[in-house]
Amino acid sequence: MKYFVSPYNQSVDLKFPENITVYDTTLRDGEQTPGVCLRTPEKLKIARKLDELRLHQIEAGFPVVSHEEKRSVKAIAGENLDAQILALCRTKKEDIDTALDCNVDGIITFLGTSALHLKHKLKVSQEDALNICMNSIEYAKEHGLFVAFSAEDATRTDLDFLKNIYKRAQSYGADRVHIADTVGAISPQGMGYLVGELKKEIDIEIALHCHNDFGMALSNSIAGLLAGASAVSTTVNGIGERAGNTSLEELVMTLLLIYGVDLDFNIGVFYELSQMVEELTNMKVPDNKPIVGKNVFRHESGIHVDAVIEEPLTYEPFLPELIGHQRRIVLGKHSGCRAVKAKLDECGIDVTRDELCKIVEIVKEKREKGKYINDNIFNDIVRSVRGPFEF
């Protein structure tokens, strides 16, 4: 058995869409994290790994931003990956022309729709915004692109106007509309309500682009799917502007193991992908990050370690090998004899019961004095008790 989650999950009658699309924006929204800048070789490396995961769509970048960005998007589109390659565009002809020159499969074109954005950023009326958006959708469709229209700050937009602009987008041939929770300000219940209201008015695929300002990006994405949306935007490690976006690995593993929705992804590459993005973006994955954090499969407490050695699923919801991760027993203040014995066995060292108890005692003392018990320090402790010994 590779995982064991609560049986009560299946006691709730939930209905997800038959087909769910995951489109990853690590290379676009993820790169918009302050301080992050990915060059073309780095973007290609991540895109290939996302394709190895069998991701549906990759938002490769925002090609009008710079010559290097355009080069990156064009290079990814030229890789002949199985994933569809999308580019972000403003509602401007020149942006769409730049995307076309990159040979992408489709675009995501966006415009702020909330009163805040219309008044303070765009300085246009709702009617003007409608015309701007429709002209862009029409132009992109005329050139054979997959077109998604994203209402920026949708979750703070007047509902009647949002319905109107999405209905118009559908009538102009858009393939998908996006609800952008731009500042992560909606609740899961609010997202469920919003998607439900939109489903009454439009017959077009709805996607969710959720930010994590209140720590609810994943919950909002799940709520939106349950209400009838069928596409979700993600980033590896949940990176992105401010508090980041819906985490790719959290979404996929939650759908798979908690809700029983298998998207047929190659989940064995998740940890490698996470480590790659951490290295290339120089954004450290928190040790307690769900799914891919180091502490998810690290154990120190003696009671926990005893149980994990006997049966890992006592303190792990799934085995680390499932995503290419690995378990580690950490020695410290809370360690017991069994944890230290396991470490000694790993090193091929036999000790007496008295020696084992002494080693455990010293491990605890050193950790309480602020020493992290790495392999070198552990070796020194064993030598101090056991005498000279080749590890």
For each residue, the residues with C-beta under 8 A, 3 or more apart:
1: 4 313
2: 318 319 321 322
3: 257 313 317 318 319 322
4: 1 313 317 318
5: 9 257 258 317 318
6: 9
7: 10 11
8: 11 12
9: 5 6 12 258 259 260
10: 7 260
11: 7 8
12: 8 9
13:
14: 226 259
15: 226
16: 20 225 226 255 259 261
17: 20 225 228 229 230
18:
19: 230
20: 16 17 225 230 231 232 255 261 263
21: 56 57 205 207 230 231 232
22: 55 56 57 231 232 234 248 251 252 263 265
23: 55 56 57 58 59 84 86 207 231 232 233 234
24: 27 50 55 57 58 59 233 234 235 236 248
25: 28 29 30 59 209 233 234 235 240 245
26: 29 30 31 46 50 234 235 236 239 248 277
27: 24 30 31 38 43 46 47 58 59 60 61 72 76
28: 25 31 32 59 60 61 62 88
29: 25 26 32 59 233 235 240 241 245
30: 25 26 27 33 36 235 236 239 240 245 277 281
31: 26 27 28 36 37 38 61 281
32: 28 29 36 240 241
33: 30 36 239 240 241 244 281 283
34: 241
35: 282
36: 30 31 32 33 239 281 282 283
37: 31
38: 27 31 42 43 46 72 280 281
39: 42 43 68 72
40: 43 44 68 71 72 75
41: 44 45
42: 38 39 45 46 280
43: 27 38 39 40 46 47 60 61 72 75 76
44: 40 41 47 48 72 75 76 79
45: 41 42 48 49 276 280
46: 26 27 38 42 43 49 50 236 273 276 277 280
47: 27 43 44 50 51 58 60 76 79 81 83
48: 44 45 51 52 79 81
49: 45 46 52 53 269 272 273 276
50: 24 26 46 47 53 55 58 83 236 273
51: 47 48 54 55 58 79 81 82 83
52: 48 49 266 269
53: 49 50 265 266 267 269 270 273
54: 51 82 83 264 265 266
55: 22 23 24 50 51 58 83 265
56: 21 22 23 83 84
57: 21 22 23 24 83 84 85 86 106
58: 23 24 27 47 50 51 55 76 81 83 84 85 86
59: 23 24 25 27 28 29 86 87 88 108 233
60: 27 28 43 47 72 73 76 77 85 86 87 102 104
61: 27 28 31 43 65 69 72 73 76 87 88
62: 28 65 69 87 88 89
63: 69 70 73 74 87 95 98 99 101 102
64: 69 70 89 90 92 94 95 98 99
65: 61 62 69 70
66: 69 70
67: 70 71
68: 39 40 71 72
69: 61 62 63 64 65 66 72 73
70: 63 64 65 66 67 73 74 98 101 102
71: 40 67 68 74 75
72: 27 38 39 40 43 44 60 61 68 69 75 76
73: 60 61 63 69 70 76 77 85 87 99 102 104
74: 63 70 71 77 78 101 102 103
75: 40 43 44 71 72 78 79
76: 27 43 44 47 58 60 61 72 73 79 81 85
77: 60 73 74 85 102 103 104 105
78: 74 75 103
79: 44 47 48 51 75 76
80:
81: 47 48 51 58 76 85
82: 51 54
83: 47 50 51 54 55 56 57 58
84: 23 56 57 58 105 106 146
85: 57 58 60 73 76 77 81 104 105 106
86: 23 57 58 59 60 104 105 106 107 108 146 148
87: 59 60 61 62 63 73 98 99 102 104 106 107 108
88: 28 59 61 62 107 108 109 110
89: 62 64 92 95 96 98 99 107 108 109 110 136 140
90: 64 95 109 110 111
91: 95 109 110 111 132 133 135 136
92: 64 89 95 96 136
93: 96 97 136 139
94: 64 97 98
95: 63 64 89 90 91 92 98 99 109
96: 89 92 93 99 100 107 109 136 139 140 143 145
97: 93 94 100 101
98: 63 64 70 87 89 94 95 101 102
99: 63 64 73 87 89 95 96 102 104 107 145
100: 96 97 103 104 143 145
101: 63 70 74 97 98
102: 60 63 70 73 74 77 87 98 99
103: 74 77 78 100
104: 60 73 77 85 86 87 99 100 107 145
105: 77 84 85 86 145 146
106: 57 84 85 86 87 145 146 147 148 175
107: 86 87 88 89 96 99 104 140 145 146 147 148
108: 59 86 87 88 89 148 149 150 178
109: 88 89 90 91 95 96 133 136 137 140 147 148 149 150
110: 88 89 90 91 149 150 151 152 178 180
111: 90 91 122 129 132 133 150 151 152
112: 116 117 118 121 122 151 152 153
113: 117 118 129 151 152 153 154 157 161 162 165
114: 117 118 152 153 154 156 157 158
115: 118 119 157 158
116: 112 119 120 121 153 156
117: 112 113 114 120 121 122 152 153
118: 112 113 114 115 121 122 123 124 125 126 129
119: 115 116 122 123
120: 116 117 123
121: 112 116 117 118
122: 111 112 117 118 119 129
123: 118 119 120
124: 118 128 129 132
125: 118 128 129
126: 118 129 130 161
127: 130 131
128: 124 125 131 132
129: 111 113 118 122 124 125 126 132 133 165
130: 126 127 133 134 164 165 168
131: 127 128 134 135
132: 91 111 124 128 129 135 136
133: 91 109 111 129 130 136 137 149 165 168 169
134: 130 131 137 138 168 169 172
135: 91 131 132 138 139
136: 89 91 92 93 96 109 132 133 139 140
137: 109 133 134 140 141 147 149 169 172 173 174
138: 134 135 141 142 172 173
139: 93 96 135 136 142 143
140: 89 96 107 109 136 137 143 145 147
141: 137 138 144 145 147 172 173 174
142: 138 139
143: 96 100 139 140
144: 141
145: 96 99 100 104 105 106 107 140 141
146: 84 86 105 106 107 175 176
147: 106 107 109 137 140 141 173 174 175 176
148: 86 106 107 108 109 174 175 176 177 178 207
149: 108 109 110 133 137 165 166 169 174 176 177 178
150: 108 109 110 111 154 177 178 180 207 209
151: 110 111 112 113 154 157 162 165 166 177 178 179 180
152: 110 111 112 113 114 117 180 182
153: 112 113 114 116 117 156 157 180 182 183
154: 113 114 150 151 157 162 178 179 180 181 182 194
155: 179 180 181 182 185 186 190 191 194
156: 114 116 153 182 183 185
157: 113 114 115 151 153 154 161 162
158: 114 115 161 162
159: 162 163 194 197
160: 163 164
161: 113 126 157 158 164 165
162: 113 151 154 157 158 159 165 166 198
163: 159 160 166 167 197 198 201 202
164: 130 160 161 167 168
165: 113 129 130 133 149 151 161 162 168 169
166: 149 151 162 163 169 170 177 198 201 202 204
167: 163 164 170 171 201 202
168: 130 133 134 164 165 171 172
169: 133 134 137 149 165 166 172 174 177 204
170: 166 167 173 174 177 202 203 204
171: 167 168
172: 134 137 138 141 168 169
173: 137 138 141 147 170
174: 137 141 147 148 149 169 170 177 204
175: 106 146 147 148 204 205
176: 146 147 148 149 204 205 206 207 231
177: 148 149 150 151 166 169 170 174 198 202 204 205 206 207
178: 108 110 148 149 150 151 154 206 207 208 209 231 233
179: 151 154 155 191 194 195 198 206 207 208 209 224 229
180: 110 150 151 152 153 154 155 209
181: 154 155 184 185 186 191 208 209 210 211 217 220
182: 152 153 154 155 156 185 211
183: 153 156 211 213 242
184: 181 210 211 212 213 214 216 217 220 242 243
185: 155 156 181 182 213 214
186: 155 181 190 191 194 216 220
187: 190 191 216 220
188: 191 192 216 219 220 222 223
189: 192 193 223
190: 155 186 187 193 194
191: 155 179 181 186 187 188 194 195 208 210 220 223 224 227
192: 188 189 195 196 223 224 226 227
193: 189 190 196 197 227
194: 154 155 159 179 186 190 191 197 198 224 227
195: 179 191 192 198 199 206 208 223 224 227 228 229
196: 192 193 199 200 227 228
197: 159 163 193 194 200 201
198: 162 163 166 177 179 194 195 201 202 206
199: 195 196 202 206 227 228
200: 196 197
201: 163 166 167 197 198
202: 163 166 167 170 177 198 199 206
203: 170
204: 166 169 170 174 175 176 177
205: 21 175 176 177 230 231
206: 176 177 178 179 195 198 199 202 224 228 229 230 231
207: 21 23 148 150 176 177 178 179 229 230 231 232 233
208: 178 179 181 191 195 220 221 224 225 229 231 232 233 246
209: 25 150 178 179 180 181 233 245
210: 181 184 191 216 217 218 220 221 224 232 233 245 246
211: 181 182 183 184 217 240 241 242 243 244 245
212: 184 215 216 217 218 238 240 242 243 244 245 246
213: 183 184 185 242 243
214: 184 185 243
215: 212 243
216: 184 186 187 188 210 212 219 220
217: 181 184 210 211 212 220 221 238 244 245 246 247
218: 210 212 221 222 246 247 250 251 254
219: 188 216 222 223
220: 181 184 186 187 188 191 208 210 216 217 223 224 246
221: 208 210 217 218 224 225 232 246 251
222: 188 218 219 225 226 251 254 255 259
223: 188 189 191 192 195 219 220 226 227
224: 179 191 192 194 195 206 208 210 220 221 227 229 232
225: 16 17 20 208 221 222 228 229 230 232
226: 14 15 16 192 222 223
227: 191 192 193 194 195 196 199 223 224
228: 17 195 196 199 206 225
229: 17 179 195 206 207 208 224 225 232
230: 17 19 20 21 205 206 207 225
231: 20 21 22 23 176 178 205 206 207 208
232: 20 21 22 23 207 208 210 221 224 225 229 246 251
233: 23 24 25 29 59 178 207 208 209 210 245 246
234: 22 23 24 25 26 245 246 247 248 251
235: 24 25 26 29 30 238 239 240 244 245 246 247 248
236: 24 26 30 46 50 239 247 248 249 273 274 277
237: 244 247 248 249 274 277 278 283 285 289 292
238: 212 217 235 244 245 246 247 248 250 289
239: 26 30 33 36 235 236 244 245 277 281 283
240: 25 29 30 32 33 211 212 235 243 244 245
241: 29 32 33 34 211 244
242: 183 184 211 212 213
243: 184 211 212 213 214 215 240
244: 33 211 212 217 235 237 238 239 240 241 247
245: 25 29 30 209 210 211 212 217 233 234 235 238 239 240
246: 208 210 212 217 218 220 221 232 233 234 235 238 250 251
247: 217 218 234 235 236 237 238 244 250 251 290 291
248: 22 24 26 234 235 236 237 238 251 252
249: 236 237 252 253 270 273 274 290 291 292 323
250: 218 238 246 247 253 254 290 291
251: 22 218 221 222 232 234 246 247 248 254 255
252: 22 248 249 255 256 263 265 267 270
253: 249 250 256 257 267 270 291 318 323
254: 218 222 250 251 257 258 259
255: 16 20 222 251 252 258 259 261 262 263
256: 252 253 259 260 261 262 263 267
257: 3 5 253 254 260 317 318
258: 5 9 254 255
259: 9 14 16 222 254 255 256
260: 9 10 256 257
261: 16 20 255 256
262: 255 256
263: 20 22 252 255 256
264: 54
265: 22 53 54 55 252
266: 52 53 54 269
267: 53 252 253 256 270 322 323
268: 322 323 324
269: 49 52 53 266 272 273 324
270: 53 249 252 253 267 273 274 291 292 323 324 325
271: 274 275 292 320 323 324 325
272: 49 269 275 276 324
273: 46 49 50 53 236 249 269 270 276 277
274: 236 237 249 270 271 277 278 285 292
275: 271 272 278 279 285
276: 45 46 49 272 273 279 280
277: 26 30 46 236 237 239 273 274 280 281 283
278: 237 274 275 281 282 283 284 285
279: 275 276 282
280: 38 42 45 46 276 277
281: 30 31 33 36 38 239 277 278
282: 35 36 278 279
283: 33 36 237 239 277 278
284: 278
285: 237 274 275 278 289 292 293 294
286: 289 293
287: 293 294 295 298
288: 293 295 296
289: 237 238 285 286 292 293 296
290: 247 249 250 293 296
291: 247 249 250 253 270 296 323
292: 237 249 270 271 274 285 289 296 323 325
293: 285 286 287 288 289 290 296
294: 285 287 297 298 328
295: 287 288 298
296: 288 289 290 291 292 293 316 320 325
297: 294 316 320 325 326 327 328
298: 287 294 295 327 328 329 330
299: 304 305 308 315 327 328 329 330 339
300: 304 305 329 330 331 332 333 334 335 339
301: 304 305 334
302: 305 306 334 335 336 337 338 339
303: 306 307 336
304: 299 300 301 307 308 314 315
305: 299 300 301 302 308 309 329 335 336 338 339 342
306: 302 303 309 310 336 338 339
307: 303 304 310 311 314 315
308: 299 304 305 311 312 314 315 316 327 329
309: 305 306 329 338 339 342
310: 306 307 314
311: 307 308 314
312: 308 315 316 319 327
313: 1 3 4 316 317 318 319
314: 304 307 308 310 311
315: 299 304 307 308 312
316: 296 297 308 312 313 319 320 327
317: 3 4 5 257 313
318: 2 3 4 5 253 257 313 322 323
319: 2 3 312 313 316 322
320: 271 296 297 316 323 324 325 326 327
321: 2 324 325 326
322: 2 3 267 268 318 319 325
323: 249 253 267 268 270 271 291 292 318 320
324: 268 269 270 271 272 320 321
325: 270 271 292 296 297 320 321 322
326: 297 320 321
327: 297 298 299 308 312 316 320
328: 294 297 298 299
329: 298 299 300 305 308 309 339 342 343
330: 298 299 300 335 373
331: 300 335 339 340 343 363 367 373 378
332: 300 335 363 364 367 372 373
333: 300 364 367 368
334: 300 301 302
335: 300 302 305 330 331 332 339 340 360 363 364
336: 302 303 305 306 339 340 360
337: 302 340 341 356 357 360
338: 302 305 306 309 341 342
339: 299 300 302 305 306 309 329 331 335 336 342 343
340: 331 335 336 337 343 344 356 359 360 363
341: 337 338 344 345 356
342: 305 309 329 338 339 345 346
343: 329 331 339 340 346 347 378
344: 340 341 347 349 350 351 356 359 382
345: 341 342 348 349
346: 342 343
347: 343 344 382 391
348: 345
349: 344 345 382 386 389 391
350: 344
351: 344 355 356 359 382 385 386
352: 355 356
353: 356 357
354: 357 358
355: 351 352 358 359 385 386
356: 337 340 341 344 351 352 353 359 360
357: 337 353 354 360 361
358: 354 355 361 362 385
359: 340 344 351 355 356 362 363 381 382 385 386
360: 335 336 337 340 356 357 363 364
361: 357 358 364 365
362: 358 359 365 366 381 384 385
363: 331 332 335 340 359 360 366 367 373 378 381
364: 332 333 335 360 361 367 368
365: 361 362 368 369
366: 362 363 369 371 373 377 381
367: 331 332 333 363 364 370 371 372 373
368: 333 364 365
369: 365 366
370: 367
371: 366 367 377
372: 332 367 377
373: 330 331 332 363 366 367 377 378 381
374: 377 378
375: 378 379
376: 379 380
377: 366 371 372 373 374 380 381
378: 331 343 363 373 374 375 381 382
379: 375 376 382 383 391
380: 376 377 383 384
381: 359 362 363 366 373 377 378 384 385
382: 344 347 349 351 359 378 379 385 386 389
383: 379 380 386 387 388 389
384: 362 380 381
385: 351 355 358 359 362 381 382
386: 349 351 355 359 382 383 389
387: 383
388: 383
389: 349 382 383 386
390:
391: 347 349 379
